[in-house]
Each structure stands twice: as structure tokens, then as C-alpha cells.
Amino acid sequence: MRNSGLDIEFCENAGLHKDAIINPIERQAYTGSVVTPRPVVTIYGTKLTEGSDYTLSYRNNVNKGTATVTITGKGRVNGTKTLNFSIVDEFEMYRLYNPNSGEHFYTASESERDPVYRLYNANGGEHHYTTSAAERDMLVAAGWKYEGIAWMSDPARGVALLREYNPNAFSCNHNYTTSRAEHDWLVSLGWRDEGVGWYGVASAT
């Protein structure tokens, strides 16, 4: 690896070099097109660079099921490592709450087509989610960090995720909920009704 004076050895049978870490790849949403998630490869806390430190190649990465990505070292990075990942039609989305910052966090996903963009404000410590490319670009221009597509919105509009904004909070001032009662209660307290943030897939009954 550059500046380390060490060769990083990926070894399929004997295990990875004890100081090299490759993060597992999470489940990927089926889109009908090739799916190419990028694994994160680090050593001693330093992230390696695709293209100069290693290359990636994929197999079976279009249809639903198990796909593979092979990491092949370049330069001082030697050997190969193959990881499996799943391509699925739909999977659960989780909502979490941080009592220290007051932020709700949403992750994982539905399926289908409309992307929900995720952005992060390092100054306020807030994540924001939107299906609007214009809003995404406006926030990036204002200094937010674009973190890619968080999940996909349901084009059939099965379940509306309602969005509210708290104008009195410095950060963590958006809330998203499927509950009309919660939405109306927050609006009655002074939160701004910002309509539908995105749509989730209705649970099978």
C-alpha cells in the first residue's frame, strides 16, 4: 500500500491479511439493470482507492438472487477476494431515534423506481430525505453532503410517508411518519406540513 511499505495480501483460503478490512455488502434492490455496489476496503484505517489499489468485477448482478463481486489487487495490493451480496425485490425499512440529538433516522428500503435521496448536514448533524432532485441539488449547493439514493419510493403509492418541518429547531427539524394522527398533531403544535415525502410499499395482509 502507498506510504506503508507493506503488501496487502487477499487470500481466499488462508483469510485476509490481518490488517485489511472489507465491509460486507448490504442487500441491494432489484432494478432490472446491473447492480454494482462498491465495497469499502481499508487497512490501518486508510481507505483504499478503486482503480489504483484494486479493481472490481461482477457476476450474476442483474436478476434477483445471489450476485458476486471480485476484488483484485493492483500495485502493492495483491491477490483477490470474492464477496456475495443479495439482490431482492423488496425489504424492510427501519426507523430509529437518537435521544441525544433528537433525530429520526430512516434506512433500508422498499423496491420499485422513484429514488429517495439522502443528504447530511455536518453542521447540524441532521439527515434529510427527499424524492426531489431540485431540492437535493439546492441543499448540496448550500453545503449539505449528498449520500446517494437511500431507498426507492413505491410508484404504486401504497403508503404515504408524510413530512413535517419544525421551524423553531436549529437542526434535526424534519419528521417523517405514516400516521395521519401524528402528522396532524405535529402540525397543530406549529410544525409545517410539507406533504408527502415519499411512498412505501403496503404490507401484504
Disulfide bonds with the S-S distance in Angstrom:
none
